[in-house]
Amino acid sequence: MFQHSSSHPIQKYMNPARLHDIKAFTKGKETPFLIIDLSRVGTLYDALQRSLKTAKIYYAVKANPETEVVKLLAQKGSYFDVASRYEIEQLLKLKISPARMSFGNTIKKAKDVQYAFKKGIRHFATDALSDLENLAKYAPGSLVTFRLLLPEGGSADWPLSRKFGADPEMVYELALEAVKKGLTPYALSFHVGSQQRDINEWDKALKTCKTLWDRLKKEGVMLSGINVGGGFPATYLHPVPETKEYGEKIKSYVTKYFGKEKLDIILEPGRSIAGDAGIIFSDVVLVSRKSEKEKVRWVYLDIGKFGGLIETLDEAIKYPILIEGKEKETQVSGVILAGPTCDSADILYEKFKYQLPNSLKAGDRALIFSTGAYTSSYSSVAFNGFPPLKVYILKK
């Protein structure tokens, strides 16, 4: 459990000097809001690219689509994984070439396939025959990546459901059908689960890819790449391996199964690039107990599930939390953390008890670390009238 005391220094999540700069930058701003440290985004991107130097990074725009984030990554040479025509439109407005985009969402309307192809995108992902037929009709000759459905396992804090991908046998048939329809089978892809802490899950997935790769090769279908997906972690409460270790192990797995075979390696990170670059500032609205005998305090923040913290669903993602100005106080008795809306589902953490200072009161400020990914892009438009989460970019 993360406690802000001498045995659990804040340095794990943020350089204290940089945190001082961020606090100065936020002075006078009304909570809740998200601060994105743009320099940190660049540092995290560089670290991932160094860990797998020959890989192409396709940043998952959905993780954090802020214009300044996208522009910085474009300047660094990133490619982009887009999930809708709206993300495509955003990137085109920023003068990012469609040659640097992959339409990675397997669930898309025919008219959106047509739109993407018209705009110049030639790389699409699929996992279903009906989608493949749309690609053949509206994106003829395009490169196709086939997404595999893999058994869930390992230590992914935000596991992916069976919504995406197809089993290896179906992918095999889809690849053969793609050739018949004039499309170009390009790669196999998979996703081992978001915030994946067990690197061995990539080993299992690549083994499956190799078997399917060889079967297709025997049929004359020559694939060119492997998309190892996302899943690279941010720094939450549970410990995770270093970025360098992910790169080294994934490289070893690729060598283990594919030897010296020439192939493109594609990454689709989002969380690992944007997550640790963000801090949400939130005020405590109320601290209460449900009865005189109740020992557990309820702490209500001015941000909740609908304001951007949806990944607290089932208490999956556990963010580091600091109470500003009370960092050195002894952390006592676990609390239940909840959001401000009139919805009983708006409880962030109840089973997992965060330990916060006994002196905690309304008006205190909570800093929620590692919240740069999947927060602002998840926040509702106006549930209960609350506006979407405000985002500020710290550029220096």
N, C-alpha and C positions, 0 to 999 in steps of 0.2 A: 504494500500500500504506500502511496506517495504521501509523505508528510513533509511539510516545509520546516525542517529543523536542521541543525548542524549535520545530522547524519544523512540527510537527503537534500543536498545543496541544489539551488535553483540552476546552477551552472549546467546541469544535465539537460536543461530545456532551453536555456537562453543565457548568453553572455551577459553578466550583470551590467557592464558598461553599455552594451547595446540596449538593454532593457531600460536603462536610465534615459537614453536618447528617445526611445519609444514613448516613455511616460511623458517626457517633455513635449513631444509631438502631439500627444493626445489631450493636452491641457485645454479645458474648456469645452470639450466635445461631449455631447449628451449620449449616454449609453442607451441600449447596447450598440456596440459597433465592433467591426473587425479591422485590425491593422495588419497589412501585408508588408513585410520587410522585403523589398524587391531585391536587395543585395543577397539576402538569404536564399531566395528562389534561384538566383544564378549559381550560388555556391553548391546547392543541392543538385542542380542539373549537372554541373561540372563533375561532381563526385560520382554520379551514376555513370556518366559518359566515360570517365577514367576507368571505372570498374569493368566496363565491357567496351573497350576502345573501338572494336570493329562493328559494333552493333549500331543500328539506326534507332534513334529514340523518336517515337511518335507520342508526343504529349497528349494525354487524355483531356481534352478541353473541358469536359464536363466537371472535372475536379475543381477547377477555378478558372472561369472564363474571363476574368478581369482583363481589360484591354492592355494595361501596362505589363501584366504577366505574360500574355501572349506575345506582345511585341518584343519583350526581352528574350524570350525563348526563340523567337524567329531570328533575332539578331545572332543568337548563338548557334544557329544552324539546325534547330529542331525541326522534325516533321510533326504532323498533327493527326491524331485520331479524332475524327468528327462523328457525332452521333445523330445529327439532324441537318436539314437544309438551313436551319437558323444559325447553327455554328458555322456552316459553310459560308453563309452570307457575311457573318462577322469577320471571318478570316479574309475573304475576298476584299472587303472594305479596307482591311489593313494591308492590302497589296501583297498578300501571301499567295504564292503560286499554287494552283490546284495540284500541281505535280508533287507538292509536299503534303498532300492530304490523303488520308485513307478513310473511306466510309465504313467504319468498323461496326456499326450497329447492324445486326442481322435482321432487325424488325424495321422495315421501311416501306413506305407507300411506293407504288409504281411511278407516280408522278415525281416523287423525290429522287428516285433513281434517274429518271429522265432529266431532271433539273441538274443533278450533280454531274452527269455525263456531259450535258450541254455546256456546263461551266468549265469542263476540262478534267474532271476527276476520272481516273482510269484504274483505281484500286478499290475493290469492294470486298466485304466479308459476307459470308452466307452460311446457313445451316439447314436450309429447307428447299425442297424442289420448287415450290411456287415462287420463292424469292429468286431462285436461280433462273427460272423462266423469265422473270421480269428483267433480270440482268442481261439475258440473251437478247431480249427484245429491245430494251431501252439503253443498254450500255454494251453494245456488241464489241467483241474482241477484248474486253477489259480483263485485267488481272484479277483473279479470284482467290481469296484466302478462305479456307474451310475451317470452321470452328468446331472443335471437338468438345463433346460433353464428357467430363471426367468425374469419377466418384469423388464426393466431398471427403476431405480428410485433413489431417494436420492441425495446425494451430492458427487458422485464419480467424481473426476477430470479427470480420464481416464476411461470412461465407456467401458464395454465390449460389443461387438456386438452380433448378433444372430449366429455368427459363431460356437459357442460351446454350447453343451447341447441339450436336447430334452425335449419336454413338459411332464408333469407328466404322462399323459396317455401312451405315448410312452415308457417312462422309466418303467412303470408298465409292459408293454408287454415284454420289453427287459429282465427284471428280471426273468419273468416266462420262457422265452425262454432260458435264461442262464442255468437254472436248467435242462431243457430238454437236453441241449447240454453238460452236465457234468461239467459246470463251477460252481464256488462258489460265489453267490451274497454276497458281503461283506459290502458295504456302499453306501450311497447316498452322492452326493457332489453338490456344487453350488459355484458361485463366485458372490459377490455383487458389483463388480466393483473395479478397482484399485484406490488407494488413496481415499478410501471411508470414508467420514467424518460424515456420518449419521449411527450411530451404530444400529438404529432401523431397518435397512435393514436386519440385521441378524435375527431379530425377525420374520419378514415376511417370510424369506426363511425357517427358522426352522419350522414354522407353516405348510408350504407346505410339508416339509419332513415328519412331523409327520403323516399327513393324508395319504401319500403314504406308509409310514412304516406300518401303521395299516392295510391298504388294502392288502399289501403283506403278512403280518403275517396271515391274515385270509386264505390265499392260501397256507400256510405252508412254505412260504419263510421267513426265519429268518435272518434278517440283523444284523450286528454286530457293525457298526459304522456310524458316520456322519462326513463328511469332510466339514468344514466350509470355506474352501478356503483361499484365501489371502485377499487383500484389506486393510490390516493394513497400516497406513500412515507413510510417512516421514514428515519432518518439512519444508514445503514450505511457501508461503506467507499467505495462508488462515489458520486460526487457526484450530487445531484438538484436540480432547480429548486426555488425557494421555493414555498410554498403559494399565495402571492398570484399567482404566475405561472400556476399550474394554473387558478386561478379565472378570471383574466383571459382566458386562451386558450380555455377551455371556453365561457365566455360569448360570446366572439367566434365560435366555431364554431356555437353554437346560433343566433345572430343570422344568420350566414352562410347557414344552410340553412332556418331557420324564420321569419326576418324578424320581423315584429311579431305573429306568430301567438301567441295566448295558450296557454301550456302549462305544466304542472307539471314542474319539474326536481327529480329525486330523486337523492341521493347515498347510497352504501352503504359508508362508510369503516369500517375496523376498525384496520388496521395504523397508519395515519397519526395516529390519536387515541391509541392505547394504546402503540404501539411505543416511542417515545422517552421514555415515562414510566417505563420499567422498567430495572432493573439486576439481573443475576444475579450473586450472589457464590458463587464456587466455589474450593475448595482444590485445589492440585496434589497428586496422590496419589503420582506417581512420575515421575522423569525418567530415561530410559535410552537406550542404543544397542543395536542388534541384533548388532554385532560390534565388535571392536577397531578395525577400519578404517573403520567406518561414521561418517560425519561428521554426518549428520542425527540430531538428538535426537528421541526420542519423548517427548511430554509427555502424561501421562494426568491428566485432571481428574476430580473426583467428580461430574460431570454429563456426560451424553452425549446421543446421539440419543433414547434411550428416556426420558430424564429431562426432556425438554422442548425439546431442540435438534434436532428432526426436520427443520427447514428448512435444516439443513446438508446434507441429502440432495443428492447431486450437487454439493455445495459451492455451492448456489444463493445462500443468504443468507450474507453475510460480515459478522459482527458485529465492531465495534470491541472490542479486548481490552486491558486495562491490568493490569499486575502491581503490586499495591499496595506502596508503599514503594520501588519501583524505577523510578519514572516517569522519572527523569533519567539512568538508566544507558543507555549506548550499546546500541542494539538490534542483535543479531548473529545470524548463521546461522539460516536458516529451520528451523522445527520441524514435526513432524507432530503434530497435536492429536487426541486420542482420548478416549473416555469410559471409565467404570469397569467396564462389564458384560462378562460372558463371551460376547460375541458379536462375531465378526470384522467385522460390518457397523458396529459402533459406533466408526467413525472419523469425526471431524468434518471435518478438513482435511488432505489429503495432497498434492494437486497444488498448491494454493495454500499457499505457505509463509509462515506468520506468523513474524515476527522478534521474538524475545523475549530478555531479558537472558541473558548467558552464566552469570550467577550463579544462575539459576533452580534451585530445589530443592523437594523435597517439603515441604509445609507452607506454601509461599507462597500468597498469595491472589490469584486472578484475578477482575477485575471485567469482566463481559461486558455491554456497553452496548446500548441500544436493543432490549431483550429483553422489553418489556412486552406484546407481541402474539404470539399463536401459539406460546407456550412452555408455560406452566402448563396451558393447555387441551389441549395435545397430550401431556403427560407420561403415561406408563403407570401403571397402578394398582400393580403390584408386580413388575415384571420383575426377575429375580434377587433378589427380595425387597426391592429398593429402593423406598421409599415415593414417592408423587407429589411433585412439586416444591412445597415450602412457599412460601406467599405472605404477605408482610406489607405492610400499607398504611400509608404515611406520610401523615398527614392534615394536618399543619401545615407 
